[in-house]
Amino acid sequence: MNKSKKPYVDNGWPQVADGDHAVTELSSTRSGGLSPYGEDTEFPVPAEQLAYVHPHTVINR
């Protein structure tokens, strides 16, 4: 190993207490990647519950 290079450190890794795991897949009820929206969100979401506002451009002439 080349000691002159600094090893990569992921600054986005969460801080956890000693002995805890930052990876939630280890304690999940199912295997595979978990949804970033949580386990309570069912898809498709009704349009009334979405916070999306369609952009509208007004052209100045």
Predicted model as a PDB file, atoms N, CA, C, CB and O in Angstrom, pLDDT in the B-factor column:
MODEL        1                                                                  
ATOM      1  N   MET A   1       0.846  -1.179   0.000  1.00 59.00           N  
ATOM      2  CA  MET A   1       0.000   0.000   0.000  1.00 59.00           C  
ATOM      3  C   MET A   1       0.881   1.228   0.000  1.00 59.00           C  
ATOM      4  CB  MET A   1      -0.957   0.006   1.211  1.00 59.00           C  
ATOM      5  O   MET A   1       1.886   1.289   0.708  1.00 59.00           O  
ATOM      6  N   ASN A   2       0.499   2.195  -0.791  1.00 61.00           N  
ATOM      7  CA  ASN A   2       1.231   3.442  -0.875  1.00 61.00           C  
ATOM      8  C   ASN A   2       0.864   4.320   0.323  1.00 61.00           C  
ATOM      9  CB  ASN A   2       0.931   4.170  -2.212  1.00 61.00           C  
ATOM     10  O   ASN A   2      -0.275   4.781   0.405  1.00 61.00           O  
ATOM     11  N   LYS A   3       1.766   4.560   1.229  1.00 66.00           N  
ATOM     12  CA  LYS A   3       1.494   5.319   2.455  1.00 66.00           C  
ATOM     13  C   LYS A   3       1.448   6.824   2.207  1.00 66.00           C  
ATOM     14  CB  LYS A   3       2.550   5.008   3.504  1.00 66.00           C  
ATOM     15  O   LYS A   3       1.005   7.573   3.078  1.00 66.00           O  
ATOM     16  N   SER A   4       1.900   7.284   1.026  1.00 71.00           N  
ATOM     17  CA  SER A   4       1.923   8.719   0.763  1.00 71.00           C  
ATOM     18  C   SER A   4       0.532   9.274   0.459  1.00 71.00           C  
ATOM     19  CB  SER A   4       2.857   9.016  -0.393  1.00 71.00           C  
ATOM     20  O   SER A   4       0.306  10.473   0.619  1.00 71.00           O  
ATOM     21  N   LYS A   5      -0.403   8.427   0.025  1.00 74.00           N  
ATOM     22  CA  LYS A   5      -1.756   8.877  -0.265  1.00 74.00           C  
ATOM     23  C   LYS A   5      -2.615   8.798   0.995  1.00 74.00           C  
ATOM     24  CB  LYS A   5      -2.377   8.039  -1.398  1.00 74.00           C  
ATOM     25  O   LYS A   5      -2.491   7.867   1.791  1.00 74.00           O  
ATOM     26  N   LYS A   6      -3.485   9.791   1.158  1.00 74.00           N  
ATOM     27  CA  LYS A   6      -4.417   9.766   2.281  1.00 74.00           C  
ATOM     28  C   LYS A   6      -5.576   8.842   1.933  1.00 74.00           C  
ATOM     29  CB  LYS A   6      -4.927  11.199   2.621  1.00 74.00           C  
ATOM     30  O   LYS A   6      -6.072   8.882   0.807  1.00 74.00           O  
ATOM     31  N   PRO A   7      -6.023   8.007   2.879  1.00 75.00           N  
ATOM     32  CA  PRO A   7      -7.160   7.128   2.584  1.00 75.00           C  
ATOM     33  C   PRO A   7      -8.450   7.935   2.475  1.00 75.00           C  
ATOM     34  CB  PRO A   7      -7.303   6.044   3.672  1.00 75.00           C  
ATOM     35  O   PRO A   7      -8.597   8.982   3.105  1.00 75.00           O  
ATOM     36  N   TYR A   8      -9.380   7.434   1.668  1.00 74.00           N  
ATOM     37  CA  TYR A   8     -10.673   8.093   1.490  1.00 74.00           C  
ATOM     38  C   TYR A   8     -11.506   7.968   2.761  1.00 74.00           C  
ATOM     39  CB  TYR A   8     -11.433   7.492   0.288  1.00 74.00           C  
ATOM     40  O   TYR A   8     -11.604   6.889   3.346  1.00 74.00           O  
ATOM     41  N   VAL A   9     -12.105   9.081   3.182  1.00 71.00           N  
ATOM     42  CA  VAL A   9     -12.986   9.090   4.337  1.00 71.00           C  
ATOM     43  C   VAL A   9     -14.335   9.634   3.882  1.00 71.00           C  
ATOM     44  CB  VAL A   9     -12.390   9.943   5.511  1.00 71.00           C  
ATOM     45  O   VAL A   9     -14.412  10.743   3.354  1.00 71.00           O  
ATOM     46  N   ASP A  10     -15.394   8.860   4.085  1.00 68.00           N  
ATOM     47  CA  ASP A  10     -16.732   9.284   3.695  1.00 68.00           C  
ATOM     48  C   ASP A  10     -17.284  10.199   4.777  1.00 68.00           C  
ATOM     49  CB  ASP A  10     -17.670   8.062   3.465  1.00 68.00           C  
ATOM     50  O   ASP A  10     -17.601   9.741   5.875  1.00 68.00           O  
ATOM     51  N   ASN A  11     -17.401  11.496   4.473  1.00 69.00           N  
ATOM     52  CA  ASN A  11     -17.903  12.462   5.458  1.00 69.00           C  
ATOM     53  C   ASN A  11     -19.409  12.339   5.676  1.00 69.00           C  
ATOM     54  CB  ASN A  11     -17.567  13.877   5.018  1.00 69.00           C  
ATOM     55  O   ASN A  11     -19.940  12.892   6.639  1.00 69.00           O  
ATOM     56  N   GLY A  12     -20.098  11.622   4.793  1.00 70.00           N  
ATOM     57  CA  GLY A  12     -21.538  11.476   4.923  1.00 70.00           C  
ATOM     58  C   GLY A  12     -21.967  10.345   5.832  1.00 70.00           C  
ATOM     59  O   GLY A  12     -23.162  10.168   6.068  1.00 70.00           O  
ATOM     60  N   TRP A  13     -21.026   9.576   6.347  1.00 68.00           N  
ATOM     61  CA  TRP A  13     -21.368   8.458   7.219  1.00 68.00           C  
ATOM     62  C   TRP A  13     -21.891   8.984   8.546  1.00 68.00           C  
ATOM     63  CB  TRP A  13     -20.149   7.540   7.442  1.00 68.00           C  
ATOM     64  O   TRP A  13     -21.231   9.830   9.149  1.00 68.00           O  
ATOM     65  N   PRO A  14     -23.038   8.530   9.033  1.00 71.00           N  
ATOM     66  CA  PRO A  14     -23.618   9.072  10.267  1.00 71.00           C  
ATOM     67  C   PRO A  14     -22.808   8.715  11.510  1.00 71.00           C  
ATOM     68  CB  PRO A  14     -25.037   8.570  10.432  1.00 71.00           C  
ATOM     69  O   PRO A  14     -22.147   7.678  11.560  1.00 71.00           O  
ATOM     70  N   GLN A  15     -22.868   9.577  12.496  1.00 77.00           N  
ATOM     71  CA  GLN A  15     -22.227   9.343  13.782  1.00 77.00           C  
ATOM     72  C   GLN A  15     -23.185   8.518  14.653  1.00 77.00           C  
ATOM     73  CB  GLN A  15     -21.844  10.701  14.481  1.00 77.00           C  
ATOM     74  O   GLN A  15     -24.331   8.914  14.866  1.00 77.00           O  
ATOM     75  N   VAL A  16     -22.717   7.385  15.147  1.00 78.00           N  
ATOM     76  CA  VAL A  16     -23.542   6.524  15.994  1.00 78.00           C  
ATOM     77  C   VAL A  16     -22.778   6.216  17.276  1.00 78.00           C  
ATOM     78  CB  VAL A  16     -23.933   5.207  15.250  1.00 78.00           C  
ATOM     79  O   VAL A  16     -21.560   6.379  17.345  1.00 78.00           O  
ATOM     80  N   ALA A  17     -23.509   5.771  18.281  1.00 81.00           N  
ATOM     81  CA  ALA A  17     -22.891   5.408  19.549  1.00 81.00           C  
ATOM     82  C   ALA A  17     -22.021   4.175  19.362  1.00 81.00           C  
ATOM     83  CB  ALA A  17     -23.961   5.159  20.631  1.00 81.00           C  
ATOM     84  O   ALA A  17     -22.238   3.386  18.443  1.00 81.00           O  
ATOM     85  N   ASP A  18     -21.057   4.017  20.220  1.00 82.00           N  
ATOM     86  CA  ASP A  18     -20.139   2.881  20.136  1.00 82.00           C  
ATOM     87  C   ASP A  18     -20.912   1.569  20.269  1.00 82.00           C  
ATOM     88  CB  ASP A  18     -19.048   2.978  21.229  1.00 82.00           C  
ATOM     89  O   ASP A  18     -21.656   1.374  21.230  1.00 82.00           O  
ATOM     90  N   GLY A  19     -20.732   0.680  19.307  1.00 77.00           N  
ATOM     91  CA  GLY A  19     -21.420  -0.604  19.312  1.00 77.00           C  
ATOM     92  C   GLY A  19     -22.693  -0.622  18.492  1.00 77.00           C  
ATOM     93  O   GLY A  19     -23.223  -1.698  18.217  1.00 77.00           O  
ATOM     94  N   ASP A  20     -23.210   0.553  18.085  1.00 72.00           N  
ATOM     95  CA  ASP A  20     -24.411   0.614  17.249  1.00 72.00           C  
ATOM     96  C   ASP A  20     -24.028   0.509  15.784  1.00 72.00           C  
ATOM     97  CB  ASP A  20     -25.197   1.918  17.506  1.00 72.00           C  
ATOM     98  O   ASP A  20     -22.877   0.741  15.413  1.00 72.00           O  
ATOM     99  N   HIS A  21     -25.007   0.153  14.949  1.00 67.00           N  
ATOM    100  CA  HIS A  21     -24.783   0.034  13.520  1.00 67.00           C  
ATOM    101  C   HIS A  21     -25.526   1.146  12.794  1.00 67.00           C  
ATOM    102  CB  HIS A  21     -25.229  -1.347  13.007  1.00 67.00           C  
ATOM    103  O   HIS A  21     -26.697   1.400  13.074  1.00 67.00           O  
ATOM    104  N   ALA A  22     -24.851   1.803  11.869  1.00 68.00           N  
ATOM    105  CA  ALA A  22     -25.495   2.838  11.069  1.00 68.00           C  
ATOM    106  C   ALA A  22     -26.310   2.241   9.936  1.00 68.00           C  
ATOM    107  CB  ALA A  22     -24.457   3.794  10.512  1.00 68.00           C  
ATOM    108  O   ALA A  22     -27.134   2.937   9.343  1.00 68.00           O  
ATOM    109  N   VAL A  23     -26.102   0.980   9.623  1.00 65.00           N  
ATOM    110  CA  VAL A  23     -26.793   0.326   8.519  1.00 65.00           C  
ATOM    111  C   VAL A  23     -28.080  -0.298   9.045  1.00 65.00           C  
ATOM    112  CB  VAL A  23     -25.888  -0.748   7.847  1.00 65.00           C  
ATOM    113  O   VAL A  23     -28.048  -1.166   9.918  1.00 65.00           O  
ATOM    114  N   THR A  24     -29.220   0.154   8.504  1.00 60.00           N  
ATOM    115  CA  THR A  24     -30.503  -0.338   9.002  1.00 60.00           C  
ATOM    116  C   THR A  24     -30.906  -1.665   8.393  1.00 60.00           C  
ATOM    117  CB  THR A  24     -31.574   0.672   8.739  1.00 60.00           C  
ATOM    118  O   THR A  24     -31.815  -2.319   8.903  1.00 60.00           O  
ATOM    119  N   GLU A  25     -30.245  -2.088   7.298  1.00 62.00           N  
ATOM    120  CA  GLU A  25     -30.605  -3.354   6.673  1.00 62.00           C  
ATOM    121  C   GLU A  25     -30.355  -4.540   7.599  1.00 62.00           C  
ATOM    122  CB  GLU A  25     -29.830  -3.535   5.383  1.00 62.00           C  
ATOM    123  O   GLU A  25     -30.963  -5.598   7.434  1.00 62.00           O  
ATOM    124  N   LEU A  26     -29.474  -4.367   8.559  1.00 62.00           N  
ATOM    125  CA  LEU A  26     -29.167  -5.461   9.480  1.00 62.00           C  
ATOM    126  C   LEU A  26     -30.341  -5.783  10.397  1.00 62.00           C  
ATOM    127  CB  LEU A  26     -27.947  -5.114  10.314  1.00 62.00           C  
ATOM    128  O   LEU A  26     -30.491  -6.922  10.839  1.00 62.00           O  
ATOM    129  N   SER A  27     -31.173  -4.786  10.683  1.00 66.00           N  
ATOM    130  CA  SER A  27     -32.294  -5.015  11.590  1.00 66.00           C  
ATOM    131  C   SER A  27     -33.634  -4.931  10.871  1.00 66.00           C  
ATOM    132  CB  SER A  27     -32.258  -4.012  12.727  1.00 66.00           C  
ATOM    133  O   SER A  27     -34.677  -4.833  11.517  1.00 66.00           O  
ATOM    134  N   SER A  28     -33.617  -4.967   9.555  1.00 66.00           N  
ATOM    135  CA  SER A  28     -34.840  -4.839   8.777  1.00 66.00           C  
ATOM    136  C   SER A  28     -35.640  -6.134   8.791  1.00 66.00           C  
ATOM    137  CB  SER A  28     -34.517  -4.439   7.346  1.00 66.00           C  
ATOM    138  O   SER A  28     -35.103  -7.211   9.051  1.00 66.00           O  
ATOM    139  N   THR A  29     -36.925  -6.011   8.508  1.00 70.00           N  
ATOM    140  CA  THR A  29     -37.795  -7.180   8.426  1.00 70.00           C  
ATOM    141  C   THR A  29     -37.692  -7.855   7.069  1.00 70.00           C  
ATOM    142  CB  THR A  29     -39.237  -6.786   8.700  1.00 70.00           C  
ATOM    143  O   THR A  29     -38.212  -8.956   6.888  1.00 70.00           O  
ATOM    144  N   ARG A  30     -37.025  -7.210   6.103  1.00 71.00           N  
ATOM    145  CA  ARG A  30     -36.875  -7.787   4.759  1.00 71.00           C  
ATOM    146  C   ARG A  30     -35.470  -7.550   4.247  1.00 71.00           C  
ATOM    147  CB  ARG A  30     -37.907  -7.186   3.779  1.00 71.00           C  
ATOM    148  O   ARG A  30     -34.785  -6.628   4.689  1.00 71.00           O  
ATOM    149  N   SER A  31     -35.049  -8.375   3.327  1.00 73.00           N  
ATOM    150  CA  SER A  31     -33.716  -8.234   2.760  1.00 73.00           C  
ATOM    151  C   SER A  31     -33.740  -7.247   1.597  1.00 73.00           C  
ATOM    152  CB  SER A  31     -33.178  -9.598   2.297  1.00 73.00           C  
ATOM    153  O   SER A  31     -34.791  -6.990   1.010  1.00 73.00           O  
ATOM    154  N   GLY A  32     -32.589  -6.703   1.274  1.00 71.00           N  
ATOM    155  CA  GLY A  32     -32.483  -5.767   0.164  1.00 71.00           C  
ATOM    156  C   GLY A  32     -32.506  -4.334   0.639  1.00 71.00           C  
ATOM    157  O   GLY A  32     -32.616  -4.051   1.832  1.00 71.00           O  
ATOM    158  N   GLY A  33     -32.400  -3.434  -0.328  1.00 70.00           N  
ATOM    159  CA  GLY A  33     -32.389  -2.013  -0.004  1.00 70.00           C  
ATOM    160  C   GLY A  33     -33.733  -1.532   0.510  1.00 70.00           C  
ATOM    161  O   GLY A  33     -34.783  -1.972   0.042  1.00 70.00           O  
ATOM    162  N   LEU A  34     -33.693  -0.636   1.467  1.00 70.00           N  
ATOM    163  CA  LEU A  34     -34.920  -0.094   2.035  1.00 70.00           C  
ATOM    164  C   LEU A  34     -35.328   1.166   1.276  1.00 70.00           C  
ATOM    165  CB  LEU A  34     -34.741   0.211   3.540  1.00 70.00           C  
ATOM    166  O   LEU A  34     -34.489   1.827   0.664  1.00 70.00           O  
ATOM    167  N   SER A  35     -36.615   1.493   1.317  1.00 76.00           N  
ATOM    168  CA  SER A  35     -37.128   2.658   0.623  1.00 76.00           C  
ATOM    169  C   SER A  35     -36.665   3.931   1.323  1.00 76.00           C  
ATOM    170  CB  SER A  35     -38.660   2.610   0.546  1.00 76.00           C  
ATOM    171  O   SER A  35     -36.727   4.006   2.550  1.00 76.00           O  
ATOM    172  N   PRO A  36     -36.204   4.933   0.577  1.00 77.00           N  
ATOM    173  CA  PRO A  36     -35.831   6.199   1.208  1.00 77.00           C  
ATOM    174  C   PRO A  36     -37.043   6.970   1.724  1.00 77.00           C  
ATOM    175  CB  PRO A  36     -35.060   7.058   0.225  1.00 77.00           C  
ATOM    176  O   PRO A  36     -36.883   7.960   2.437  1.00 77.00           O  
ATOM    177  N   TYR A  37     -38.257   6.530   1.373  1.00 79.00           N  
ATOM    178  CA  TYR A  37     -39.478   7.195   1.808  1.00 79.00           C  
ATOM    179  C   TYR A  37     -40.054   6.580   3.075  1.00 79.00           C  
ATOM    180  CB  TYR A  37     -40.507   7.150   0.710  1.00 79.00           C  
ATOM    181  O   TYR A  37     -41.075   7.051   3.577  1.00 79.00           O  
ATOM    182  N   GLY A  38     -39.424   5.545   3.597  1.00 75.00           N  
ATOM    183  CA  GLY A  38     -39.913   4.888   4.800  1.00 75.00           C  
ATOM    184  C   GLY A  38     -40.803   3.715   4.463  1.00 75.00           C  
ATOM    185  O   GLY A  38     -41.219   3.543   3.317  1.00 75.00           O  
ATOM    186  N   GLU A  39     -41.089   2.921   5.455  1.00 76.00           N  
ATOM    187  CA  GLU A  39     -41.886   1.715   5.240  1.00 76.00           C  
ATOM    188  C   GLU A  39     -43.385   1.994   5.263  1.00 76.00           C  
ATOM    189  CB  GLU A  39     -41.547   0.680   6.287  1.00 76.00           C  
ATOM    190  O   GLU A  39     -44.169   1.126   4.882  1.00 76.00           O  
ATOM    191  N   ASP A  40     -43.808   3.192   5.705  1.00 80.00           N  
ATOM    192  CA  ASP A  40     -45.229   3.495   5.823  1.00 80.00           C  
ATOM    193  C   ASP A  40     -45.823   4.071   4.545  1.00 80.00           C  
ATOM    194  CB  ASP A  40     -45.449   4.455   6.952  1.00 80.00           C  
ATOM    195  O   ASP A  40     -47.046   4.154   4.426  1.00 80.00           O  
ATOM    196  N   THR A  41     -44.996   4.470   3.592  1.00 81.00           N  
ATOM    197  CA  THR A  41     -45.477   5.089   2.362  1.00 81.00           C  
ATOM    198  C   THR A  41     -45.861   4.021   1.354  1.00 81.00           C  
ATOM    199  CB  THR A  41     -44.413   6.026   1.769  1.00 81.00           C  
ATOM    200  O   THR A  41     -45.057   3.150   1.020  1.00 81.00           O  
ATOM    201  N   GLU A  42     -47.099   4.093   0.870  1.00 84.00           N  
ATOM    202  CA  GLU A  42     -47.574   3.159  -0.143  1.00 84.00           C  
ATOM    203  C   GLU A  42     -47.692   3.911  -1.460  1.00 84.00           C  
ATOM    204  CB  GLU A  42     -48.941   2.518   0.267  1.00 84.00           C  
ATOM    205  O   GLU A  42     -48.162   5.048  -1.503  1.00 84.00           O  
ATOM    206  N   PHE A  43     -47.256   3.256  -2.536  1.00 86.00           N  
ATOM    207  CA  PHE A  43     -47.304   3.874  -3.858  1.00 86.00           C  
ATOM    208  C   PHE A  43     -48.360   3.204  -4.701  1.00 86.00           C  
ATOM    209  CB  PHE A  43     -45.940   3.798  -4.552  1.00 86.00           C  
ATOM    210  O   PHE A  43     -48.585   2.005  -4.534  1.00 86.00           O  
ATOM    211  N   PRO A  44     -49.012   3.904  -5.589  1.00 90.00           N  
ATOM    212  CA  PRO A  44     -48.860   5.323  -5.898  1.00 90.00           C  
ATOM    213  C   PRO A  44     -49.537   6.191  -4.844  1.00 90.00           C  
ATOM    214  CB  PRO A  44     -49.435   5.630  -7.279  1.00 90.00           C  
ATOM    215  O   PRO A  44     -50.559   5.810  -4.274  1.00 90.00           O  
ATOM    216  N   VAL A  45     -48.957   7.364  -4.592  1.00 87.00           N  
ATOM    217  CA  VAL A  45     -49.494   8.329  -3.638  1.00 87.00           C  
ATOM    218  C   VAL A  45     -50.585   9.124  -4.348  1.00 87.00           C  
ATOM    219  CB  VAL A  45     -48.367   9.276  -3.078  1.00 87.00           C  
ATOM    220  O   VAL A  45     -50.383   9.549  -5.485  1.00 87.00           O  
ATOM    221  N   PRO A  46     -51.745   9.340  -3.705  1.00 89.00           N  
ATOM    222  CA  PRO A  46     -52.799  10.136  -4.339  1.00 89.00           C  
ATOM    223  C   PRO A  46     -52.307  11.553  -4.662  1.00 89.00           C  
ATOM    224  CB  PRO A  46     -54.037  10.202  -3.426  1.00 89.00           C  
ATOM    225  O   PRO A  46     -51.535  12.134  -3.899  1.00 89.00           O  
ATOM    226  N   ALA A  47     -52.749  12.096  -5.777  1.00 87.00           N  
ATOM    227  CA  ALA A  47     -52.296  13.419  -6.225  1.00 87.00           C  
ATOM    228  C   ALA A  47     -52.627  14.512  -5.211  1.00 87.00           C  
ATOM    229  CB  ALA A  47     -52.927  13.760  -7.570  1.00 87.00           C  
ATOM    230  O   ALA A  47     -51.908  15.509  -5.134  1.00 87.00           O  
ATOM    231  N   GLU A  48     -53.683  14.351  -4.443  1.00 89.00           N  
ATOM    232  CA  GLU A  48     -54.071  15.366  -3.449  1.00 89.00           C  
ATOM    233  C   GLU A  48     -53.031  15.484  -2.325  1.00 89.00           C  
ATOM    234  CB  GLU A  48     -55.448  15.021  -2.851  1.00 89.00           C  
ATOM    235  O   GLU A  48     -52.936  16.530  -1.682  1.00 89.00           O  
ATOM    236  N   GLN A  49     -52.265  14.439  -2.090  1.00 88.00           N  
ATOM    237  CA  GLN A  49     -51.290  14.443  -1.005  1.00 88.00           C  
ATOM    238  C   GLN A  49     -49.908  14.922  -1.448  1.00 88.00           C  
ATOM    239  CB  GLN A  49     -51.178  13.061  -0.418  1.00 88.00           C  
ATOM    240  O   GLN A  49     -49.022  15.095  -0.611  1.00 88.00           O  
ATOM    241  N   LEU A  50     -49.713  15.136  -2.737  1.00 86.00           N  
ATOM    242  CA  LEU A  50     -48.413  15.579  -3.238  1.00 86.00           C  
ATOM    243  C   LEU A  50     -48.259  17.083  -3.081  1.00 86.00           C  
ATOM    244  CB  LEU A  50     -48.238  15.181  -4.707  1.00 86.00           C  
ATOM    245  O   LEU A  50     -49.227  17.831  -3.216  1.00 86.00           O  
ATOM    246  N   ALA A  51     -47.051  17.518  -2.798  1.00 88.00           N  
ATOM    247  CA  ALA A  51     -46.771  18.949  -2.638  1.00 88.00           C  
ATOM    248  C   ALA A  51     -46.219  19.558  -3.926  1.00 88.00           C  
ATOM    249  CB  ALA A  51     -45.779  19.171  -1.491  1.00 88.00           C  
ATOM    250  O   ALA A  51     -45.652  20.650  -3.900  1.00 88.00           O  
ATOM    251  N   TYR A  52     -46.380  18.864  -5.047  1.00 86.00           N  
ATOM    252  CA  TYR A  52     -45.826  19.318  -6.318  1.00 86.00           C  
ATOM    253  C   TYR A  52     -46.653  20.462  -6.888  1.00 86.00           C  
ATOM    254  CB  TYR A  52     -45.762  18.160  -7.319  1.00 86.00           C  
ATOM    255  O   TYR A  52     -47.882  20.403  -6.914  1.00 86.00           O  
ATOM    256  N   VAL A  53     -45.957  21.515  -7.348  1.00 87.00           N  
ATOM    257  CA  VAL A  53     -46.595  22.622  -8.051  1.00 87.00           C  
ATOM    258  C   VAL A  53     -45.929  22.720  -9.406  1.00 87.00           C  
ATOM    259  CB  VAL A  53     -46.485  23.973  -7.251  1.00 87.00           C  
ATOM    260  O   VAL A  53     -44.720  22.933  -9.496  1.00 87.00           O  
ATOM    261  N   HIS A  54     -46.716  22.566 -10.462  1.00 87.00           N  
ATOM    262  CA  HIS A  54     -46.160  22.589 -11.808  1.00 87.00           C  
ATOM    263  C   HIS A  54     -45.670  24.002 -12.139  1.00 87.00           C  
ATOM    264  CB  HIS A  54     -47.213  22.116 -12.846  1.00 87.00           C  
ATOM    265  O   HIS A  54     -46.390  24.970 -11.898  1.00 87.00           O  
ATOM    266  N   PRO A  55     -44.455  24.137 -12.687  1.00 90.00           N  
ATOM    267  CA  PRO A  55     -43.929  25.468 -13.008  1.00 90.00           C  
ATOM    268  C   PRO A  55     -44.714  26.109 -14.154  1.00 90.00           C  
ATOM    269  CB  PRO A  55     -42.436  25.379 -13.377  1.00 90.00           C  
ATOM    270  O   PRO A  55     -45.151  25.439 -15.089  1.00 90.00           O  
ATOM    271  N   HIS A  56     -44.873  27.411 -14.048  1.00 89.00           N  
ATOM    272  CA  HIS A  56     -45.571  28.172 -15.074  1.00 89.00           C  
ATOM    273  C   HIS A  56     -44.724  29.383 -15.396  1.00 89.00           C  
ATOM    274  CB  HIS A  56     -47.008  28.586 -14.614  1.00 89.00           C  
ATOM    275  O   HIS A  56     -44.398  30.167 -14.504  1.00 89.00           O  
ATOM    276  N   THR A  57     -44.364  29.547 -16.655  1.00 89.00           N  
ATOM    277  CA  THR A  57     -43.503  30.649 -17.075  1.00 89.00           C  
ATOM    278  C   THR A  57     -44.357  31.707 -17.769  1.00 89.00           C  
ATOM    279  CB  THR A  57     -42.367  30.145 -18.017  1.00 89.00           C  
ATOM    280  O   THR A  57     -45.124  31.409 -18.684  1.00 89.00           O  
ATOM    281  N   VAL A  58     -44.204  32.947 -17.313  1.00 89.00           N  
ATOM    282  CA  VAL A  58     -44.870  34.070 -17.954  1.00 89.00           C  
ATOM    283  C   VAL A  58     -43.824  34.800 -18.787  1.00 89.00           C  
ATOM    284  CB  VAL A  58     -45.541  35.029 -16.899  1.00 89.00           C  
ATOM    285  O   VAL A  58     -42.805  35.248 -18.261  1.00 89.00           O  
ATOM    286  N   ILE A  59     -44.079  34.917 -20.095  1.00 88.00           N  
ATOM    287  CA  ILE A  59     -43.108  35.563 -20.983  1.00 88.00           C  
ATOM    288  C   ILE A  59     -43.439  37.045 -21.081  1.00 88.00           C  
ATOM    289  CB  ILE A  59     -43.107  34.902 -22.398  1.00 88.00           C  
ATOM    290  O   ILE A  59     -44.562  37.415 -21.422  1.00 88.00           O  
ATOM    291  N   ASN A  60     -42.469  37.882 -20.784  1.00 87.00           N  
ATOM    292  CA  ASN A  60     -42.631  39.336 -20.891  1.00 87.00           C  
ATOM    293  C   ASN A  60     -42.342  39.761 -22.317  1.00 87.00           C  
ATOM    294  CB  ASN A  60     -41.698  40.085 -19.896  1.00 87.00           C  
ATOM    295  O   ASN A  60     -41.278  39.452 -22.853  1.00 87.00           O  
ATOM    296  N   ARG A  61     -43.267  40.459 -22.930  1.00 79.00           N  
ATOM    297  CA  ARG A  61     -43.057  40.952 -24.308  1.00 79.00           C  
ATOM    298  C   ARG A  61     -43.290  42.424 -24.363  1.00 79.00           C  
ATOM    299  CB  ARG A  61     -43.977  40.242 -25.308  1.00 79.00           C  
ATOM    300  O   ARG A  61     -43.164  43.029 -25.428  1.00 79.00           O  
TER     301      ARG A  61                                                      
ENDMDL                                                                          
END                                                                             
